Amino acid sequence: MCPYGRDAYFRLVFLEGEGTEDSPYLVSTAEQLNMIGMLKSELDKQYRLAADIDLSGYDCKEGRPAFNMIGDCWTSGPTPMGFVYPVGTPFTGVFDGNSHKISHLTINVDENYVGLFQWLESGGQVKDLRIVDVNVTCRYAGGALVGSNEGIVNRCYSSGAVSGESSVGGLAGCNNGGTITDCYNTGRVSGSSLVGGLVGWNGKTYSRRQTTVIAHCYSAGNVTCTGKAGGLAGSNYLGEVAACFWDTQTSGQTTSDGGTGKTTSEMQTAKTFLDAGWDFVGETENGTEDIWWILEGKDYPHLWWEAK
């Protein structure tokens, strides 16, 4: 692919970092972010955002290139149970958003497993990342952040619009043996079936034996679907949903396969979340990590680093 060799080519783009825990690759530009998805051999490395990144230049318009989703993935076709398993080279490294944001991700494809990350497998982690103003359209398993999550997603949020046929969520399409904690979505989600404000399909199939968990998360985005849908999760099969909420008014959904529905007023009240064990700044009963804060009566909970 490159006359200089893989390592040399990667160094031309990533000038700082070794891809290790002590020295992660520092990602500061859209070009660098796009490069991660191009090299399968680097999908087990560690990355850290060093700046906010605007992906407006990667939207398949006016001759501009499409964004290379992270975690090479194609699908094996539906099983007798109706599941479509990912096949390929997943992301198994660590992506630290470092409180920065990625904006204007635009993906419009007739494919399965679509998002900033196509496939996050066990051992992979994405944390402390804002992904905002997305425009994602796919066939099966689509989300702003990840198409299929089997790893860990922690302290992330999404906004914009995600649409597809089945297993579509604002943050993640499928949470299949993965863990999603302390995350939220405010974007619009639409599809034909298994559509959820945060996650389209949550659970575990026979080939994925890990525990599947969504905890301390919420969704406030609008959800529209002609089939099975939920304010937080479109479908939950053998998965765990703990201390999660969705806004019944803004979502337009009175039910969800997991989570508790609340009015907008209740969603903007600290007591709703404190009673469920959420760790807020200024209190110690639910922990001392100070993960969340809120302007009561004015907005939903936000992650502590958003105050910066």
The 8 nearest C-alpha neighbors of each residue, nearest first, counted from 0:
[[1, 2, 4, 5, 3, 8, 38, 37],
 [0, 2, 3, 4, 8, 5, 7, 6],
 [3, 1, 4, 0, 8, 5, 7, 6],
 [4, 2, 1, 7, 8, 5, 6, 0],
 [5, 3, 7, 1, 2, 6, 8, 0],
 [4, 6, 8, 7, 9, 1, 3, 0],
 [7, 5, 9, 8, 4, 10, 3, 11],
 [6, 8, 10, 9, 4, 5, 3, 11],
 [7, 9, 11, 5, 10, 6, 3, 4],
 [8, 10, 6, 11, 12, 7, 13, 5],
 [11, 9, 13, 7, 12, 8, 14, 6],
 [10, 12, 8, 9, 13, 7, 14, 6],
 [11, 13, 10, 9, 14, 31, 8, 30],
 [14, 12, 10, 15, 11, 9, 24, 31],
 [13, 15, 10, 12, 11, 16, 25, 24],
 [16, 14, 13, 25, 24, 17, 23, 10],
 [15, 17, 24, 22, 23, 18, 25, 14],
 [16, 18, 22, 19, 23, 24, 15, 21],
 [17, 19, 23, 24, 45, 44, 16, 22],
 [20, 18, 23, 22, 45, 21, 17, 44],
 [19, 21, 22, 23, 45, 18, 44, 93],
 [22, 20, 19, 23, 18, 17, 16, 45],
 [21, 23, 19, 16, 17, 20, 18, 24],
 [24, 22, 18, 19, 46, 45, 16, 17],
 [23, 25, 16, 46, 18, 17, 15, 47],
 [24, 26, 47, 15, 48, 49, 16, 46],
 [27, 25, 48, 49, 31, 47, 28, 32],
 [26, 28, 50, 49, 48, 25, 31, 52],
 [29, 27, 31, 30, 52, 26, 32, 50],
 [28, 30, 32, 31, 52, 54, 33, 53],
 [31, 29, 33, 28, 32, 34, 12, 27],
 [30, 32, 34, 28, 33, 29, 26, 12],
 [33, 31, 29, 34, 30, 35, 26, 28],
 [32, 34, 30, 31, 67, 35, 36, 29],
 [33, 35, 31, 37, 32, 36, 30, 38],
 [36, 34, 37, 33, 32, 38, 69, 31],
 [35, 37, 69, 67, 68, 34, 38, 33],
 [38, 36, 34, 35, 67, 39, 33, 69],
 [37, 39, 40, 41, 36, 35, 34, 42],
 [40, 38, 41, 42, 37, 88, 36, 71],
 [39, 41, 38, 42, 43, 44, 88, 5],
 [40, 42, 39, 43, 44, 38, 35, 18],
 [43, 41, 90, 39, 44, 40, 92, 91],
 [44, 42, 92, 91, 41, 90, 45, 40],
 [45, 43, 92, 18, 41, 42, 19, 93],
 [46, 44, 93, 18, 23, 92, 19, 94],
 [47, 45, 24, 94, 23, 25, 95, 93],
 [46, 48, 95, 25, 94, 96, 26, 23],
 [49, 47, 26, 96, 50, 97, 25, 27],
 [48, 50, 27, 26, 25, 47, 97, 51],
 [51, 49, 27, 48, 99, 52, 26, 28],
 [50, 52, 100, 99, 101, 53, 49, 27],
 [53, 51, 101, 29, 28, 50, 102, 54],
 [52, 54, 102, 55, 101, 103, 29, 51],
 [55, 53, 103, 56, 104, 57, 29, 102],
 [54, 56, 103, 57, 53, 58, 104, 105],
 [55, 57, 54, 58, 63, 64, 53, 29],
 [58, 56, 65, 66, 64, 55, 54, 63],
 [57, 59, 105, 65, 60, 56, 55, 63],
 [60, 58, 65, 63, 64, 57, 62, 61],
 [61, 59, 62, 63, 58, 64, 57, 65],
 [60, 62, 63, 59, 58, 64, 56, 57],
 [61, 63, 60, 59, 64, 58, 65, 57],
 [62, 64, 59, 60, 61, 57, 56, 58],
 [65, 63, 59, 57, 62, 66, 58, 56],
 [64, 66, 57, 59, 58, 67, 63, 106],
 [65, 67, 57, 68, 33, 64, 58, 106],
 [68, 66, 36, 33, 69, 37, 65, 34],
 [67, 69, 115, 36, 116, 66, 117, 70],
 [70, 68, 36, 116, 117, 115, 71, 35],
 [69, 71, 89, 90, 118, 117, 116, 88],
 [72, 70, 88, 87, 89, 69, 117, 39],
 [73, 71, 87, 86, 85, 70, 88, 117],
 [72, 74, 86, 85, 87, 75, 71, 111],
 [75, 73, 85, 86, 76, 84, 83, 72],
 [74, 76, 84, 83, 86, 85, 77, 73],
 [77, 75, 83, 74, 78, 84, 82, 85],
 [76, 78, 83, 82, 81, 79, 75, 84],
 [77, 79, 81, 80, 82, 83, 76, 84],
 [78, 80, 81, 77, 82, 83, 76, 84],
 [81, 79, 78, 82, 77, 83, 204, 205],
 [80, 82, 78, 77, 79, 83, 76, 84],
 [83, 81, 77, 78, 80, 84, 79, 76],
 [82, 84, 77, 76, 74, 75, 78, 81],
 [83, 85, 74, 75, 82, 86, 76, 77],
 [86, 84, 74, 73, 72, 75, 83, 87],
 [87, 85, 73, 74, 72, 75, 84, 88],
 [86, 88, 72, 71, 73, 89, 85, 70],
 [87, 89, 71, 70, 72, 39, 90, 86],
 [90, 88, 70, 118, 119, 120, 71, 91],
 [89, 91, 70, 42, 119, 92, 123, 43],
 [123, 92, 90, 43, 122, 120, 42, 89],
 [91, 93, 43, 44, 123, 45, 90, 42],
 [94, 92, 45, 124, 123, 125, 46, 95],
 [93, 95, 125, 46, 47, 45, 124, 96],
 [96, 94, 47, 126, 97, 125, 46, 127],
 [97, 95, 128, 127, 48, 98, 99, 126],
 [96, 98, 95, 99, 127, 48, 47, 128],
 [99, 97, 127, 96, 128, 304, 100, 129],
 [100, 98, 51, 97, 96, 128, 50, 129],
 [101, 99, 129, 51, 130, 128, 102, 52],
 [100, 102, 130, 52, 53, 51, 129, 131],
 [101, 103, 131, 53, 132, 104, 130, 54],
 [104, 102, 133, 132, 54, 55, 105, 53],
 [103, 105, 133, 54, 102, 134, 106, 55],
 [106, 104, 134, 58, 135, 133, 103, 107],
 [107, 105, 135, 136, 108, 134, 104, 58],
 [106, 108, 136, 135, 137, 105, 109, 134],
 [109, 107, 137, 110, 136, 106, 138, 113],
 [108, 110, 137, 138, 107, 111, 136, 139],
 [111, 109, 138, 108, 137, 112, 139, 113],
 [110, 112, 139, 138, 140, 113, 137, 74],
 [113, 111, 146, 140, 117, 141, 147, 139],
 [112, 114, 146, 141, 117, 111, 137, 142],
 [115, 113, 145, 116, 143, 142, 144, 146],
 [114, 116, 144, 68, 145, 69, 143, 117],
 [117, 115, 69, 145, 114, 118, 68, 70],
 [118, 116, 146, 113, 112, 70, 114, 145],
 [117, 119, 147, 89, 70, 116, 146, 148],
 [118, 120, 148, 90, 150, 89, 149, 123],
 [121, 119, 149, 150, 123, 91, 89, 90],
 [122, 120, 150, 149, 123, 91, 119, 177],
 [123, 121, 91, 150, 120, 124, 92, 151],
 [91, 122, 124, 92, 150, 121, 120, 93],
 [123, 125, 151, 93, 150, 152, 94, 92],
 [126, 124, 94, 152, 95, 93, 151, 153],
 [125, 127, 153, 95, 154, 128, 152, 96],
 [128, 126, 96, 154, 98, 155, 97, 95],
 [129, 127, 96, 155, 126, 98, 99, 100],
 [128, 130, 100, 156, 155, 157, 131, 101],
 [131, 129, 101, 157, 100, 102, 156, 128],
 [130, 132, 158, 102, 157, 133, 159, 129],
 [133, 131, 159, 103, 158, 102, 134, 130],
 [134, 132, 159, 104, 103, 131, 160, 105],
 [133, 135, 105, 160, 161, 159, 104, 106],
 [134, 136, 161, 106, 105, 107, 133, 162],
 [137, 135, 107, 162, 163, 161, 106, 108],
 [136, 138, 163, 108, 109, 110, 141, 139],
 [137, 139, 163, 164, 110, 109, 111, 165],
 [140, 138, 111, 165, 164, 166, 141, 137],
 [141, 139, 172, 166, 112, 146, 167, 173],
 [140, 142, 172, 113, 146, 167, 112, 114],
 [143, 141, 171, 172, 170, 168, 114, 145],
 [142, 144, 170, 114, 169, 145, 115, 133],
 [143, 145, 115, 114, 170, 142, 171, 116],
 [146, 144, 116, 114, 171, 142, 117, 147],
 [145, 147, 112, 113, 141, 172, 117, 140],
 [148, 146, 173, 118, 145, 174, 172, 112],
 [147, 149, 174, 119, 177, 150, 175, 118],
 [150, 148, 177, 120, 176, 121, 175, 119],
 [149, 151, 121, 177, 120, 123, 148, 119],
 [152, 150, 124, 178, 177, 179, 153, 123],
 [153, 151, 179, 125, 124, 126, 178, 180],
 [152, 154, 126, 180, 155, 181, 179, 151],
 [155, 153, 181, 127, 182, 126, 180, 128],
 [156, 154, 128, 182, 127, 129, 153, 126],
 [157, 155, 183, 129, 182, 184, 130, 128],
 [158, 156, 184, 130, 131, 170, 129, 185],
 [157, 159, 186, 131, 185, 132, 184, 133],
 [158, 160, 132, 186, 133, 131, 134, 187],
 [159, 161, 187, 134, 186, 133, 188, 135],
 [162, 160, 135, 188, 136, 134, 169, 142],
 [161, 163, 189, 136, 190, 188, 135, 137],
 [164, 162, 137, 190, 138, 136, 165, 167],
 [163, 165, 190, 191, 138, 139, 192, 166],
 [164, 166, 192, 139, 193, 167, 191, 163],
 [167, 165, 199, 140, 193, 200, 172, 194],
 [166, 168, 199, 172, 194, 141, 140, 165],
 [169, 167, 198, 199, 172, 195, 171, 197],
 [168, 170, 197, 196, 142, 188, 184, 143],
 [169, 171, 142, 143, 197, 144, 168, 157],
 [172, 170, 142, 145, 198, 168, 146, 173],
 [171, 173, 140, 141, 167, 142, 146, 168],
 [174, 172, 147, 200, 171, 175, 140, 201],
 [173, 175, 201, 148, 177, 147, 176, 200],
 [174, 176, 203, 202, 149, 177, 173, 148],
 [175, 177, 211, 209, 149, 210, 203, 207],
 [178, 176, 149, 150, 211, 175, 148, 174],
 [177, 179, 212, 151, 211, 213, 152, 150],
 [180, 178, 152, 213, 153, 151, 212, 214],
 [179, 181, 214, 153, 182, 215, 213, 216],
 [180, 182, 154, 215, 216, 153, 214, 183],
 [183, 181, 216, 155, 154, 156, 180, 153],
 [184, 182, 156, 217, 218, 216, 157, 197],
 [183, 185, 218, 157, 156, 186, 197, 169],
 [184, 186, 220, 219, 158, 218, 157, 183],
 [187, 185, 158, 159, 220, 160, 184, 169],
 [188, 186, 160, 221, 220, 222, 159, 161],
 [189, 187, 161, 222, 162, 169, 160, 221],
 [190, 188, 162, 223, 224, 222, 161, 194],
 [189, 191, 164, 163, 224, 162, 192, 194],
 [190, 192, 164, 225, 224, 226, 165, 193],
 [191, 193, 226, 165, 227, 194, 190, 224],
 [194, 192, 233, 166, 227, 228, 199, 165],
 [193, 195, 233, 199, 228, 167, 192, 166],
 [196, 194, 233, 232, 199, 229, 168, 198],
 [195, 197, 231, 230, 169, 218, 168, 222],
 [196, 198, 169, 168, 231, 170, 195, 218],
 [199, 197, 168, 171, 232, 195, 172, 200],
 [198, 200, 166, 168, 167, 195, 194, 233],
 [201, 199, 173, 234, 166, 198, 233, 235],
 [200, 202, 235, 174, 173, 238, 234, 175],
 [203, 201, 238, 236, 237, 175, 235, 211],
 [202, 204, 175, 176, 207, 237, 211, 238],
 [205, 203, 207, 206, 202, 175, 208, 82],
 [204, 206, 207, 208, 203, 209, 80, 202],
 [205, 207, 204, 208, 203, 84, 209, 176],
 [208, 206, 204, 205, 203, 209, 176, 175],
 [209, 207, 206, 176, 210, 203, 205, 204],
 [210, 208, 176, 207, 211, 177, 203, 149],
 [209, 211, 176, 212, 208, 177, 238, 203],
 [210, 212, 176, 238, 177, 202, 178, 239],
 [213, 211, 178, 239, 240, 238, 179, 214],
 [212, 214, 179, 240, 180, 178, 241, 239],
 [213, 215, 241, 180, 216, 242, 240, 243],
 [216, 214, 181, 243, 242, 180, 277, 241],
 [215, 217, 182, 243, 181, 183, 214, 180],
 [218, 216, 244, 183, 245, 243, 184, 182],
 [217, 219, 245, 184, 183, 196, 197, 220],
 [218, 220, 185, 246, 245, 250, 249, 184],
 [221, 219, 185, 186, 187, 250, 218, 196],
 [220, 222, 250, 187, 249, 251, 188, 223],
 [223, 221, 188, 250, 189, 196, 187, 251],
 [224, 222, 189, 188, 190, 221, 225, 251],
 [223, 225, 190, 191, 226, 189, 228, 192],
 [224, 226, 191, 192, 190, 227, 223, 228],
 [227, 225, 192, 191, 224, 228, 193, 190],
 [228, 226, 192, 193, 233, 194, 224, 225],
 [229, 227, 233, 194, 193, 195, 224, 226],
 [255, 230, 228, 233, 195, 232, 231, 254],
 [229, 231, 196, 255, 252, 245, 195, 250],
 [230, 232, 196, 195, 197, 229, 245, 255],
 [233, 231, 195, 229, 198, 256, 199, 234],
 [232, 234, 195, 228, 193, 229, 194, 199],
 [235, 233, 200, 256, 232, 193, 201, 199],
 [234, 236, 201, 202, 256, 238, 200, 237],
 [235, 237, 202, 238, 201, 234, 203, 200],
 [238, 236, 202, 203, 235, 239, 211, 201],
 [237, 239, 202, 211, 236, 235, 201, 212],
 [238, 240, 212, 211, 213, 241, 237, 202],
 [241, 239, 213, 257, 214, 212, 258, 243],
 [240, 242, 214, 243, 213, 239, 215, 258],
 [241, 243, 215, 275, 214, 258, 244, 240],
 [244, 242, 258, 216, 215, 217, 241, 214],
 [245, 243, 259, 217, 258, 260, 216, 218],
 [244, 246, 218, 260, 217, 231, 230, 219],
 [245, 247, 219, 261, 248, 262, 249, 263],
 [246, 248, 252, 253, 250, 260, 262, 261],
 [249, 247, 251, 246, 250, 262, 263, 252],
 [248, 250, 251, 221, 246, 247, 219, 220],
 [251, 249, 221, 222, 252, 220, 247, 248],
 [250, 252, 248, 249, 247, 221, 222, 253],
 [253, 251, 230, 250, 247, 254, 229, 222],
 [252, 254, 247, 251, 260, 230, 255, 229],
 [255, 253, 229, 252, 230, 256, 260, 228],
 [229, 254, 256, 230, 257, 232, 231, 233],
 [257, 255, 234, 232, 235, 233, 229, 254],
 [258, 256, 255, 240, 232, 235, 231, 259],
 [257, 259, 243, 244, 240, 231, 255, 260],
 [260, 258, 244, 243, 245, 261, 257, 255],
 [259, 261, 245, 247, 244, 246, 258, 253],
 [262, 260, 246, 247, 265, 266, 245, 259],
 [261, 263, 265, 264, 246, 247, 248, 266],
 [262, 264, 266, 265, 246, 267, 248, 261],
 [265, 263, 267, 262, 266, 268, 296, 261],
 [264, 266, 262, 268, 267, 263, 261, 271],
 [267, 265, 263, 264, 268, 261, 299, 262],
 [268, 266, 299, 264, 296, 265, 295, 298],
 [267, 269, 265, 295, 266, 270, 271, 296],
 [268, 270, 271, 272, 273, 295, 267, 293],
 [269, 271, 273, 272, 268, 274, 265, 275],
 [272, 270, 269, 274, 273, 268, 265, 266],
 [271, 273, 275, 274, 270, 277, 269, 276],
 [272, 274, 270, 277, 276, 275, 271, 269],
 [273, 275, 272, 276, 271, 270, 277, 269],
 [276, 274, 272, 273, 242, 277, 271, 215],
 [275, 277, 273, 285, 274, 278, 272, 242],
 [276, 278, 273, 272, 275, 285, 279, 215],
 [277, 279, 285, 286, 289, 290, 291, 276],
 [280, 278, 291, 289, 292, 290, 282, 277],
 [281, 279, 289, 292, 282, 291, 290, 278],
 [280, 282, 279, 283, 289, 292, 287, 278],
 [283, 281, 280, 279, 284, 285, 278, 287],
 [282, 284, 286, 287, 285, 281, 278, 279],
 [283, 285, 286, 282, 278, 287, 276, 273],
 [286, 284, 278, 276, 283, 277, 282, 287],
 [287, 285, 283, 278, 284, 288, 289, 282],
 [286, 288, 283, 289, 278, 285, 282, 280],
 [287, 289, 290, 286, 278, 280, 279, 283],
 [290, 288, 280, 279, 287, 278, 291, 303],
 [289, 291, 303, 288, 278, 279, 302, 280],
 [292, 290, 279, 302, 303, 301, 289, 280],
 [293, 291, 279, 301, 280, 300, 303, 302],
 [294, 292, 300, 295, 301, 299, 269, 298],
 [295, 293, 297, 298, 296, 292, 299, 300],
 [294, 296, 268, 297, 267, 293, 298, 269],
 [295, 297, 267, 298, 268, 294, 264, 299],
 [298, 296, 295, 294, 267, 299, 293, 264],
 [299, 297, 267, 294, 296, 295, 300, 293],
 [298, 300, 267, 266, 293, 301, 297, 294],
 [301, 299, 293, 292, 291, 298, 302, 267],
 [302, 300, 292, 291, 293, 303, 299, 305],
 [303, 301, 291, 304, 305, 290, 292, 300],
 [302, 304, 291, 290, 305, 292, 306, 301],
 [303, 305, 306, 307, 302, 98, 290, 301],
 [306, 304, 307, 303, 302, 301, 98, 292],
 [305, 307, 304, 303, 302, 301, 292, 293],
 [306, 305, 304, 303, 98, 302, 99, 301]]
